[in-house]
Amino acid sequence: MNSRALLTPLFIIAIVALISAFKIAAAVFAPVAGALFIIALVWPFQKNLQRFLPKLLALALVVATIVLVFVVLTSIAAWGFGRIGRSVIADSARFQVLYSQLADWLDGHGIAIAGMWVEHFNVGWLLRMLQGVTARLNTTISFWIVVVVYVLLGLLDTEAIARNIRRALSAETADAVIGGGVLTASKLRRYMLVRTVMSVATGTLVWALSAAFGLRFAAEWGVIAFTLNYIPFMGPFVATLLPSVYALAQFGSPEAAILIFAGLNVIQFVIGSYIEPRVAGYALAMSPFLVLFSVFFWSFIWGLFGAFIGVPITIMILTFCAQFPSTRWIAEIFGAPAAAENEQSG
């Protein structure tokens, strides 16, 4: 009894210390997490190429592909946010007048939070957010260079690490660790595939809806929706809020802005709450509370990158918890270990 009473506060202190270390040393841990995530995604590609090509040549092709994908995604995101940001800056005076009119309209309809909303959600806030996103896109280059270096070294050592694990641990433990890693990688690839397909569908529908309403920058809104959809909850909300606010300035009508906001939310709800869970399957099922907590928690630790990688980290934790009897209860509460076991056995 005394030992349990002593272990509990020590465990809590260790968790707090670990979280503090992740936050303080974000420049060290975040690139490592990003590299492990990418290695999990591209390892089958690397392994298949090694059957026909020398290992170093296969590695060069994989890294070149990673860099190309990163450059393309960053370029289209910067293009979308940049064009809309410049437009907002050019029409900032008109935006401020229309926001004041919206406040009066909300007050006239008995919405008491109008004054507080306009006080915090104004043109200055919108400009700072758009500029912050653009600046973040421009400053992530150095971060991803470090990530690519880690990926390069990690792909070279993947097979050696697996052999070292089998030598260092007992057969049962080694099988659980390596099996958990293989299963985690499989889940992460499925997660990113589903997320990408749903992001493309969301971006296409947002572009179609914006064009149907005559909203300017319809293609840019579609690109922004595609980009932000990789961040659960937070991304789709921002992707529906920004075009709705812009619609208010363009059309000068709160009703039009609300109608566009409602239409965009219908798209997000149908894809995010109905189609995506069915496409992802039971193996990726998680508590909605845990998904939301993962996004906010890791965004607090690592910012925008943390918001993106929070759910994959949670998938990894739940998958490894399901591999060991002492922690399987965690996966049973928050995840779907039964499906994971079926996948592993199949």
ZAMARGU-4260 file (C-alpha; in steps of 0.2 Angstrom, whole numbers, plus 5000, padded with zeros to 4 digits):
<rodrens>
0) 5000/5000/5000 | 5014/5012/5004 | 5023/5008/4988 | 5008/5012/4978 | 5005/5028/4987
5) 5023/5033/4983 | 5022/5027/4965 | 5007/5038/4961 | 5015/5055/4964 | 5031/5050/4956
10) 5022/5045/4941 | 5013/5061/4940 | 5029/5071/4943 | 5037/5061/4929 | 5023/5065/4917
15) 5024/5083/4921 | 5042/5083/4918 | 5041/5074/4902 | 5028/5086/4896 | 5039/5101/4901
20) 5053/5093/4892 | 5043/5091/4876 | 5038/5110/4877 | 5055/5117/4882 | 5065/5106/4870
25) 5052/5108/4855 | 5066/5112/4843 | 5074/5095/4847 | 5059/5083/4849 | 5047/5090/4836
30) 5058/5086/4821 | 5061/5069/4828 | 5042/5066/4829 | 5040/5073/4812 | 5054/5062/4805
35) 5047/5046/4813 | 5030/5050/4806 | 5037/5052/4789 | 5047/5036/4790 | 5031/5026/4795
40) 5023/5033/4779 | 5037/5030/4767 | 5046/5014/4773 | 5036/5002/4762 | 5041/5013/4747
45) 5059/5012/4752 | 5058/4994/4756 | 5051/4990/4739 | 5063/5001/4729 | 5078/4992/4738
50) 5072/4976/4730 | 5077/4983/4713 | 5089/4997/4716 | 5104/4999/4727 | 5100/5005/4745
55) 5107/5023/4743 | 5099/5026/4726 | 5082/5020/4733 | 5085/5032/4748 | 5089/5046/4737
60) 5073/5044/4727 | 5062/5042/4743 | 5070/5058/4750 | 5067/5067/4733 | 5049/5062/4733
65) 5047/5069/4751 | 5055/5085/4747 | 5044/5087/4731 | 5028/5084/4741 | 5033/5096/4754
70) 5037/5110/4741 | 5021/5107/4732 | 5010/5107/4748 | 5019/5122/4755 | 5018/5132/4739
75) 4999/5130/4736 | 4995/5134/4754 | 5006/5150/4753 | 4998/5154/4737 | 4980/5153/4744
80) 4984/5162/4761 | 4995/5175/4752 | 4982/5180/4739 | 4968/5182/4751 | 4979/5190/4764
85) 4984/5204/4751 | 4966/5206/4747 | 4961/5208/4765 | 4975/5221/4768 | 4969/5231/4752
90) 4951/5231/4758 | 4954/5233/4777 | 4945/5249/4779 | 4929/5242/4771 | 4930/5226/4782
95) 4930/5237/4797 | 4915/5247/4792 | 4906/5231/4788 | 4910/5223/4804 | 4903/5237/4813
100) 4887/5235/4803 | 4887/5217/4808 | 4888/5221/4826 | 4873/5233/4824 | 4863/5219/4815
105) 4867/5206/4828 | 4862/5218/4842 | 4846/5222/4833 | 4842/5203/4833 | 4845/5201/4851
110) 4862/5193/4851 | 4871/5200/4866 | 4888/5194/4862 | 4889/5205/4847 | 4899/5219/4855
115) 4912/5207/4863 | 4913/5197/4847 | 4917/5213/4837 | 4929/5219/4850 | 4940/5203/4848
120) 4936/5198/4831 | 4941/5213/4820 | 4951/5217/4805 | 4967/5218/4815 | 4964/5201/4822
125) 4961/5194/4805 | 4976/5202/4797 | 4987/5196/4811 | 4981/5178/4809 | 4983/5178/4790
130) 5000/5186/4792 | 5005/5174/4806 | 5000/5159/4795 | 5010/5166/4780 | 5025/5169/4791
135) 5023/5151/4798 | 5023/5144/4781 | 5039/5154/4777 | 5048/5149/4793 | 5045/5130/4792
140) 5058/5127/4779 | 5072/5126/4791 | 5062/5115/4802 | 5058/5103/4788 | 5076/5103/4783
145) 5080/5095/4800 | 5066/5083/4798 | 5072/5077/4781 | 5090/5074/4788 | 5082/5064/4802
150) 5072/5054/4789 | 5087/5051/4779 | 5097/5044/4794 | 5082/5035/4801 | 5078/5025/4784
155) 5096/5020/4784 | 5095/5013/4801 | 5077/5005/4802 | 5082/4987/4799 | 5097/4988/4810
160) 5086/4995/4824 | 5074/4981/4822 | 5088/4968/4824 | 5095/4977/4839 | 5078/4977/4847
165) 5077/4958/4845 | 5095/4956/4852 | 5092/4968/4867 | 5074/4962/4873 | 5066/4945/4876
170) 5057/4937/4861 | 5040/4941/4868 | 5044/4959/4872 | 5053/4962/4855 | 5038/4955/4846
175) 5027/4967/4855 | 5038/4982/4851 | 5041/4978/4833 | 5023/4972/4830 | 5017/4988/4838
180) 5028/4998/4827 | 5023/4989/4811 | 5004/4991/4816 | 5007/5009/4820 | 5015/5013/4803
185) 5000/5004/4795 | 4988/5014/4804 | 4997/5030/4801 | 4997/5027/4782 | 4979/5023/4782
190) 4975/5039/4792 | 4985/5050/4780 | 4977/5042/4765 | 4960/5044/4772 | 4964/5062/4778
195) 4971/5067/4761 | 4956/5060/4751 | 4944/5069/4763 | 4954/5085/4762 | 4953/5084/4743
200) 4935/5081/4743 | 4932/5095/4756 | 4943/5107/4746 | 4933/5103/4730 | 4916/5106/4738
205) 4922/5122/4746 | 4928/5128/4729 | 4912/5123/4721 | 4901/5131/4734 | 4911/5147/4734
210) 4910/5148/4715 | 4891/5145/4715 | 4889/5159/4727 | 4900/5170/4717 | 4913/5172/4731
215) 4929/5179/4725 | 4945/5168/4727 | 4934/5152/4726 | 4950/5142/4721 | 4960/5149/4735
220) 4946/5145/4748 | 4946/5127/4741 | 4965/5126/4744 | 4964/5133/4761 | 4950/5121/4766
225) 4961/5107/4759 | 4976/5112/4769 | 4967/5115/4785 | 4957/5099/4784 | 4973/5090/4790
230) 4970/5098/4807 | 4955/5090/4815 | 4941/5101/4823 | 4952/5117/4823 | 4956/5117/4804
235) 4939/5114/4797 | 4931/5127/4809 | 4944/5140/4803 | 4941/5135/4785 | 4923/5139/4786
240) 4925/5155/4796 | 4937/5164/4785 | 4927/5163/4769 | 4911/5168/4778 | 4919/5183/4785
245) 4926/5188/4768 | 4908/5185/4761 | 4902/5198/4773 | 4914/5211/4766 | 4911/5206/4748
250) 4892/5205/4748 | 4889/5217/4762 | 4875/5206/4769 | 4875/5197/4785 | 4862/5185/4778
255) 4873/5180/4764 | 4888/5177/4775 | 4878/5166/4787 | 4871/5156/4772 | 4888/5153/4766
260) 4894/5149/4783 | 4880/5136/4785 | 4883/5128/4768 | 4902/5126/4772 | 4898/5118/4789
265) 4886/5106/4781 | 4901/5101/4770 | 4912/5099/4785 | 4899/5090/4795 | 4895/5077/4781
270) 4913/5073/4777 | 4920/5074/4794 | 4906/5066/4804 | 4898/5054/4792 | 4909/5049/4777
275) 4927/5050/4785 | 4923/5039/4800 | 4916/5025/4788 | 4930/5026/4776 | 4943/5026/4790
280) 4936/5011/4798 | 4935/5004/4815 | 4953/5002/4817 | 4956/5021/4818 | 4941/5024/4829
285) 4945/5035/4844 | 4935/5045/4857 | 4930/5062/4850 | 4935/5069/4866 | 4953/5061/4864
290) 4954/5068/4847 | 4950/5085/4852 | 4961/5084/4867 | 4976/5078/4856 | 4974/5093/4844
295) 4974/5106/4858 | 4987/5098/4869 | 5000/5095/4856 | 4996/5113/4848 | 5000/5119/4866
300) 5016/5109/4866 | 5022/5112/4848 | 5011/5125/4840 | 5004/5122/4822 | 5014/5107/4819
305) 5008/5099/4836 | 4990/5102/4830 | 4994/5092/4814 | 5003/5078/4822 | 4993/5076/4838
310) 4981/5063/4832 | 4995/5052/4824 | 5004/5053/4841 | 4988/5047/4850 | 4986/5033/4837
315) 5004/5027/4841 | 5001/5028/4859 | 4985/5018/4859 | 4992/5005/4847 | 5007/5002/4858
320) 4996/5001/4874 | 4986/4988/4865 | 5001/4977/4863 | 5005/4975/4882 | 4992/4967/4895
325) 4996/4980/4908 | 4991/4995/4897 | 4978/4987/4886 | 4964/4994/4896 | 4969/5012/4890
330) 4967/5006/4872 | 4951/4998/4876 | 4944/5014/4884 | 4949/5026/4871 | 4953/5016/4855
335) 4949/5001/4846 | 4961/4987/4851 | 4950/4973/4844 | 4951/4979/4827 | 4970/4981/4829
340) 4972/4963/4834 | 4962/4958/4819 | 4973/4968/4807 | 4988/4960/4815 | 4982/4943/4814
345) 4976/4945/4796
</rodrens>
